[in-house]
């Protein structure tokens, strides 16, 4: 007979692709959808694998592997980031493209989901080598992306400059200036104001709404942030402006804690100059310790599968806002729901990034650009509306917010696919 621990371990062995399929099944069973719909949604429409050579600064040649997954284009072009990371694999890319589809539907964007990645550690390469890697990958996938087909964006370890190189490569190949092929670009070549902070800004809007629902003030609320990259640090700055107390942060070099709060401006300066570990008068903690702190708000802003069967029952936060993609496993979701923890799911919490990417694409297509104030006003309206819809549907079906978000997304997709004659 299997022990409970063994059963839990077997559930935790799911990879990201299997996790998102399980999430689809969960929402589809609540909606009692026909299997024809779930069969379509549980597999990407197209996945390509590429290998491309790049000349290094020393004259040697390295061959890089990359992937691009396009999940579902019933609602419009596929949309999603490109990451440069040594752990990129095809199942991860497929799963992320599927989460992107549902994310776009939750916030009402006319997109399906896409995702891509190159297997590499960008820290090991010079700027000129990164440029050649970026251009080489775009050359390899240029036939399957485009402003009306599939629109990439930055993701883990990719930057606006990398997006600029990729856009330039695509434009050269097609013989026409095509800023709309990619988002997250520098402002000088069609980027949007507010894009670099959009993921964090959208996440903070949803946290604010969840705190309202709990009847808790933002002033004095305690926050722990796992991951201090772009989304983590901007979330910290915005929450501090609202009066929250950032008591713990961590990144790849370690974690720090202070019960009276950390000075966010100092953290950001140290992150840029040396390391957050140089912060004075702090307690050093591990990333797993951070997740278990007694705080009001926990923000996982790193990679997938950090909240699991091993720690879900020890999490004390009242609200978990998933700035990262896929940080919580299905078993952990069950535990958190039983314990009354509100989880603002990734496909809602971090949808601000793709929302402002959509704004960028629209501006590129119109050749007309908005102010940052206009961007943030539009973003706030979309994020607050989406949060309220997910909260309401969750109450109606008596499910957690992740299932609520998937229910909304899958219902919209089912209607769209039916209207197009796919089912």
C-alpha positions as CSV (number, residue, x, y, z in Angstrom):
1,X,0.0,0.0,0.0
2,X,1.3,3.5,-0.9
3,X,1.8,5.9,1.9
4,X,0.4,9.4,1.7
5,X,3.9,10.8,1.2
6,X,4.5,8.4,-1.7
7,X,1.3,9.4,-3.4
8,X,2.1,13.1,-3.0
9,X,5.6,12.5,-4.4
10,X,4.1,10.8,-7.5
11,X,1.8,13.8,-8.0
12,X,4.8,16.1,-7.7
13,X,6.6,14.3,-10.5
14,X,4.4,16.0,-13.1
15,X,6.4,18.2,-15.5
16,X,5.0,21.6,-16.5
17,X,3.3,20.2,-19.6
18,X,1.5,17.6,-17.5
19,X,0.6,20.2,-14.9
20,X,-1.2,22.5,-17.4
21,X,-3.0,19.5,-18.9
22,X,-4.2,18.6,-15.4
23,X,-5.4,22.2,-14.9
24,X,-7.3,22.1,-18.1
25,X,-9.0,18.8,-17.1
26,X,-9.9,20.3,-13.7
27,X,-11.7,23.3,-15.2
28,X,-13.2,21.3,-18.1
29,X,-14.7,18.8,-15.6
30,X,-16.4,21.6,-13.6
31,X,-17.8,23.0,-16.8
32,X,-18.7,19.5,-18.1
33,X,-17.3,20.3,-21.5
34,X,-17.2,17.7,-24.3
35,X,-13.9,15.9,-24.8
36,X,-13.5,17.4,-28.3
37,X,-12.7,20.8,-26.6
38,X,-10.2,19.5,-24.2
39,X,-8.5,17.4,-26.8
40,X,-7.7,20.6,-28.8
41,X,-6.7,22.6,-25.7
42,X,-4.3,20.0,-24.3
43,X,-1.9,20.1,-27.2
44,X,-0.1,23.0,-29.0
45,X,-1.1,23.5,-32.6
46,X,2.6,23.7,-33.6
47,X,5.9,23.2,-31.9
48,X,9.2,23.6,-33.8
49,X,12.7,22.6,-32.7
50,X,15.7,24.3,-34.3
51,X,19.5,24.1,-34.1
52,X,21.6,27.0,-35.4
53,X,25.3,27.7,-35.5
54,X,26.9,30.9,-34.0
55,X,30.5,32.1,-34.3
56,X,32.0,32.9,-30.9
57,X,34.4,35.8,-30.3
58,X,37.4,33.4,-30.4
59,X,36.4,32.2,-33.8
60,X,35.0,28.8,-32.7
61,X,31.5,27.7,-33.6
62,X,28.8,26.7,-31.1
63,X,25.5,25.1,-32.1
64,X,22.5,26.2,-30.0
65,X,19.1,24.4,-29.6
66,X,15.9,26.4,-29.5
67,X,12.1,25.9,-29.5
68,X,9.0,27.8,-30.3
69,X,5.5,26.5,-29.4
70,X,2.3,28.0,-30.7
71,X,-0.6,26.7,-28.7
72,X,-4.0,28.0,-30.0
73,X,-4.7,30.8,-32.5
74,X,-8.5,30.7,-32.4
75,X,-8.7,34.2,-31.0
76,X,-5.8,35.7,-33.0
77,X,-2.0,35.6,-33.4
78,X,-0.1,33.6,-30.8
79,X,1.9,35.7,-28.3
80,X,4.5,35.0,-25.7
81,X,8.1,35.4,-24.6
82,X,11.5,34.0,-25.5
83,X,13.7,32.9,-22.7
84,X,17.5,32.2,-22.7
85,X,18.1,29.7,-20.0
86,X,20.2,26.5,-19.6
87,X,17.2,24.5,-18.4
88,X,14.9,25.3,-21.4
89,X,13.2,22.1,-22.7
90,X,10.4,21.4,-25.1
91,X,7.8,20.4,-22.4
92,X,8.5,23.6,-20.5
93,X,8.0,25.7,-23.7
94,X,4.8,23.9,-24.6
95,X,3.4,24.4,-21.1
96,X,4.3,28.1,-21.1
97,X,2.6,28.6,-24.4
98,X,-0.6,27.0,-23.1
99,X,-0.6,29.1,-20.0
100,X,-0.2,32.2,-22.3
101,X,-3.3,31.2,-24.2
102,X,-5.4,31.1,-21.0
103,X,-3.7,34.3,-19.6
104,X,-4.7,36.2,-22.8
105,X,-8.3,35.0,-22.5
106,X,-8.6,35.9,-18.8
107,X,-7.7,39.5,-19.5
108,X,-9.6,39.6,-22.8
109,X,-6.8,40.0,-25.4
110,X,-7.3,38.8,-29.0
111,X,-4.4,36.4,-28.8
112,X,-3.5,32.8,-28.4
113,X,-0.4,31.6,-26.5
114,X,3.1,31.2,-27.8
115,X,6.5,30.6,-26.1
116,X,10.1,30.1,-27.1
117,X,13.5,29.5,-25.7
118,X,17.1,28.9,-26.4
119,X,19.1,26.5,-24.3
120,X,22.0,28.7,-23.1
121,X,23.3,30.6,-20.1
122,X,23.5,34.2,-21.3
123,X,25.9,35.1,-18.4
124,X,28.6,33.1,-20.2
125,X,28.6,35.2,-23.4
126,X,29.8,38.6,-24.4
127,X,27.4,41.2,-25.7
128,X,28.5,40.5,-29.3
129,X,28.0,36.8,-28.8
130,X,24.5,37.4,-27.4
131,X,23.6,39.5,-30.4
132,X,24.6,36.7,-32.8
133,X,22.7,34.1,-30.7
134,X,19.6,36.4,-30.8
135,X,19.8,37.0,-34.5
136,X,20.5,33.3,-35.2
137,X,17.4,32.2,-33.3
138,X,15.2,34.7,-35.1
139,X,16.6,33.6,-38.5
140,X,15.7,30.0,-37.5
141,X,12.1,30.8,-36.6
142,X,11.4,33.7,-39.0
143,X,9.1,31.6,-41.2
144,X,6.7,30.9,-38.4
145,X,6.5,34.3,-36.6
146,X,5.1,37.6,-37.7
147,X,2.9,40.6,-36.7
148,X,-0.3,38.6,-37.7
149,X,1.0,35.1,-36.9
150,X,3.1,34.8,-33.7
151,X,4.5,37.8,-31.8
152,X,7.4,37.0,-29.4
153,X,8.5,39.1,-26.4
154,X,11.2,39.1,-23.6
155,X,11.1,36.5,-20.9
156,X,13.7,35.0,-18.5
157,X,17.2,36.5,-19.2
158,X,16.1,38.3,-22.4
159,X,16.0,42.0,-22.7
160,X,14.6,44.9,-24.8
161,X,18.0,45.0,-26.6
162,X,17.7,41.3,-27.5
163,X,14.2,42.0,-28.8
164,X,15.6,44.9,-30.9
165,X,18.2,42.6,-32.5
166,X,15.5,40.0,-33.3
167,X,13.1,42.6,-34.7
168,X,15.9,44.0,-36.9
169,X,16.8,40.5,-38.2
170,X,13.2,39.8,-39.1
171,X,12.8,43.1,-40.8
172,X,15.9,42.5,-42.9
173,X,14.8,39.0,-43.9
174,X,11.3,40.3,-44.9
175,X,12.6,43.5,-46.6
176,X,10.3,45.8,-44.6
177,X,10.5,47.5,-41.3
178,X,8.3,45.3,-39.0
179,X,8.2,46.6,-35.4
180,X,5.0,44.7,-34.7
181,X,6.7,41.3,-35.0
182,X,8.0,41.5,-31.4
183,X,7.2,43.4,-28.3
184,X,9.2,44.5,-25.3
185,X,11.5,46.5,-27.6
186,X,13.4,49.7,-26.8
187,X,11.3,52.8,-27.0
188,X,13.3,54.2,-29.9
189,X,12.2,51.4,-32.2
190,X,8.5,51.1,-31.3
191,X,8.6,49.9,-27.7
192,X,5.8,51.0,-25.4
193,X,6.0,53.2,-22.3
194,X,5.2,51.2,-19.2
195,X,6.2,47.9,-20.7
196,X,9.2,47.2,-18.4
197,X,7.1,47.6,-15.3
198,X,3.9,46.1,-16.6
199,X,4.1,42.6,-15.1
200,X,4.8,44.0,-11.6
201,X,2.2,46.9,-12.0
202,X,-0.5,44.4,-13.0
203,X,0.4,42.1,-10.2
204,X,0.2,44.9,-7.6
205,X,-3.3,45.9,-8.9
206,X,-4.5,42.3,-8.2
207,X,-2.9,42.3,-4.8
208,X,-4.7,45.5,-3.9
209,X,-8.0,44.0,-4.9
210,X,-7.4,40.8,-3.0
211,X,-6.5,42.8,0.1
212,X,-9.8,44.7,-0.3
213,X,-11.7,41.4,-0.4
214,X,-10.0,40.4,2.9
215,X,-10.7,43.8,4.5
216,X,-7.0,44.3,5.1
217,X,-5.2,47.7,4.6
218,X,-2.1,48.0,2.3
219,X,-0.5,50.3,4.9
220,X,1.8,48.1,7.1
221,X,1.1,44.9,5.2
222,X,4.1,42.6,5.3
223,X,5.5,41.2,2.0
224,X,8.1,38.5,1.1
225,X,9.3,38.3,-2.5
226,X,11.1,35.2,-3.9
227,X,13.0,36.4,-6.9
228,X,14.4,39.9,-7.3
229,X,14.6,40.3,-11.0
230,X,12.5,42.8,-12.9
231,X,9.1,41.7,-11.7
232,X,10.2,41.2,-8.1
233,X,12.1,44.5,-7.6
234,X,9.4,46.6,-9.3
235,X,6.7,44.9,-7.2
236,X,8.7,45.7,-4.1
237,X,9.0,49.4,-5.1
238,X,5.3,49.7,-5.9
239,X,4.1,48.0,-2.8
240,X,6.5,50.1,-0.6
241,X,4.9,53.2,-2.2
242,X,1.5,51.9,-1.1
243,X,2.8,51.6,2.5
244,X,3.6,47.9,2.6
245,X,6.6,46.6,4.5
246,X,9.0,44.4,2.4
247,X,10.5,42.1,5.1
248,X,12.3,39.5,2.9
249,X,13.7,39.1,-0.6
250,X,15.9,36.6,-2.3
251,X,17.6,36.0,-5.6
252,X,20.1,33.4,-7.0
253,X,22.8,34.6,-4.6
254,X,20.7,34.2,-1.4
255,X,18.0,35.7,0.7
256,X,17.7,38.4,3.4
257,X,15.1,39.2,6.1
258,X,14.4,42.0,8.5
259,X,11.2,42.0,10.6
260,X,11.1,45.8,10.6
261,X,11.3,46.0,6.8
262,X,14.0,46.4,4.2
263,X,14.8,49.7,2.4
264,X,13.8,48.9,-1.2
265,X,15.8,51.7,-2.8
266,X,19.0,50.3,-1.1
267,X,18.1,46.8,-2.2
268,X,17.8,47.9,-5.8
269,X,21.1,49.8,-5.7
270,X,22.9,46.8,-4.2
271,X,21.3,44.5,-6.8
272,X,22.7,46.7,-9.6
273,X,26.1,47.3,-8.0
274,X,27.1,44.2,-6.1
275,X,24.5,41.9,-4.5
276,X,21.5,42.1,-2.2
277,X,23.5,40.0,0.2
278,X,25.6,43.2,1.0
279,X,22.5,44.7,2.7
280,X,23.5,45.8,6.2
281,X,21.8,44.5,9.4
282,X,19.9,41.6,7.9
283,X,19.2,38.0,8.7
284,X,20.4,35.6,6.0
285,X,17.7,33.1,5.0
286,X,17.2,30.5,2.3
287,X,14.7,30.7,-0.5
288,X,12.5,27.9,1.1
289,X,12.6,29.7,4.4
290,X,11.3,32.9,2.7
291,X,8.3,31.0,1.5
292,X,7.4,29.9,5.0
293,X,7.6,33.4,6.6
294,X,4.6,34.7,8.5
295,X,3.6,37.5,6.1
296,X,0.5,39.0,4.6
297,X,1.6,38.8,1.0
298,X,4.0,36.3,-0.7
299,X,5.1,36.9,-4.2
300,X,6.9,34.0,-6.0
301,X,8.6,35.9,-8.8
302,X,11.2,33.3,-10.0
303,X,10.7,30.0,-11.8
304,X,8.2,27.1,-11.8
305,X,7.4,24.6,-9.1
306,X,8.7,26.4,-5.9
307,X,5.5,25.8,-3.9
308,X,5.1,22.1,-3.6
309,X,3.9,19.2,-1.3
310,X,7.1,19.8,0.7
311,X,6.2,23.3,1.8
312,X,2.6,24.1,1.0
313,X,1.4,23.2,4.5
314,X,4.0,25.5,6.1
315,X,3.1,28.6,4.2
316,X,1.7,31.3,6.4
317,X,0.9,34.1,3.9
318,X,-2.7,35.2,3.5
319,X,-2.2,36.0,-0.2
320,X,0.1,34.4,-2.8
321,X,0.4,36.5,-5.9
322,X,2.1,34.5,-8.7
323,X,4.4,37.0,-10.5
324,X,6.2,33.9,-11.9
325,X,4.7,31.4,-14.3
326,X,3.7,28.0,-12.8
327,X,5.3,28.5,-9.3
328,X,2.6,26.3,-7.6
329,X,2.1,22.6,-8.2
330,X,-1.5,21.1,-8.4
331,X,-1.0,19.2,-5.1
332,X,0.1,22.4,-3.4
333,X,-3.0,24.2,-4.7
334,X,-5.2,21.7,-3.0
335,X,-3.4,22.2,0.3
336,X,-3.5,26.0,0.1
337,X,-7.2,26.0,-0.7
338,X,-7.9,23.8,2.3
339,X,-5.9,26.2,4.5
340,X,-7.8,29.2,3.2
341,X,-4.8,30.9,1.4
342,X,-5.9,33.1,-1.5
343,X,-3.7,32.3,-4.6
344,X,-3.9,34.9,-7.3
345,X,-2.9,32.6,-10.2
346,X,-0.2,33.3,-12.7
347,X,-2.6,33.6,-15.6
348,X,-4.2,36.5,-13.8
349,X,-1.5,38.0,-11.5
350,X,1.2,38.4,-14.1
351,X,-1.0,39.2,-17.1
352,X,0.1,42.8,-17.0
353,X,3.1,42.0,-19.1
354,X,1.2,40.6,-22.0
355,X,-1.5,43.3,-21.7
356,X,1.0,46.1,-22.2
357,X,2.7,44.0,-24.9
358,X,-0.7,44.0,-26.6
359,X,-0.8,47.8,-26.2
360,X,2.7,47.9,-27.8
361,X,1.5,45.8,-30.8
362,X,-1.6,48.0,-31.3
363,X,0.6,51.1,-31.2
364,X,3.0,49.6,-33.8
365,X,0.1,48.7,-36.1
366,X,-1.4,52.2,-35.8
367,X,2.0,54.0,-35.8
368,X,0.5,56.1,-32.9
369,X,1.8,56.0,-29.4
370,X,0.3,56.6,-26.0
371,X,1.6,58.3,-22.9
372,X,2.6,56.2,-19.8
373,X,-0.4,57.6,-17.9
374,X,-2.7,56.3,-20.7
375,X,-0.9,53.0,-20.6
376,X,-1.3,52.5,-16.8
377,X,-4.9,53.7,-16.8
378,X,-5.8,51.1,-19.5
379,X,-3.8,48.5,-17.7
380,X,-5.5,49.1,-14.3
381,X,-8.9,48.9,-15.9
382,X,-8.2,45.6,-17.6
383,X,-6.5,44.0,-14.5
384,X,-9.2,45.1,-12.0
385,X,-12.0,44.0,-14.3
386,X,-10.3,40.6,-14.8
387,X,-9.7,40.2,-11.1
388,X,-13.3,40.9,-10.3
389,X,-14.5,38.4,-13.0
390,X,-12.3,35.7,-11.7
391,X,-13.3,36.3,-8.0
392,X,-17.0,36.3,-9.0
393,X,-16.8,33.1,-11.0
394,X,-14.8,31.4,-8.3
395,X,-17.6,32.2,-5.8
396,X,-20.2,31.1,-8.3
397,X,-18.6,27.7,-8.8
398,X,-17.2,27.5,-5.3
399,X,-13.6,26.9,-6.6
400,X,-10.2,28.5,-6.0
401,X,-9.1,31.4,-8.2
402,X,-7.0,29.2,-10.4
403,X,-9.9,27.1,-11.4
404,X,-12.0,30.3,-11.7
405,X,-9.5,31.8,-14.1
406,X,-9.3,28.6,-16.2
407,X,-13.1,28.4,-16.3
408,X,-13.3,31.9,-17.8
409,X,-10.5,31.3,-20.3
410,X,-11.8,27.9,-21.5
411,X,-15.4,29.1,-21.8
412,X,-14.2,32.0,-24.0
413,X,-12.1,29.6,-26.1
414,X,-14.9,27.1,-26.5
415,X,-17.2,29.8,-27.8
416,X,-14.6,31.1,-30.2
417,X,-13.7,27.6,-31.5
418,X,-17.3,26.8,-32.0
419,X,-17.9,30.0,-33.9
420,X,-15.0,29.2,-36.2
421,X,-16.4,25.7,-36.8
422,X,-13.5,23.9,-35.0
423,X,-15.8,21.9,-32.8
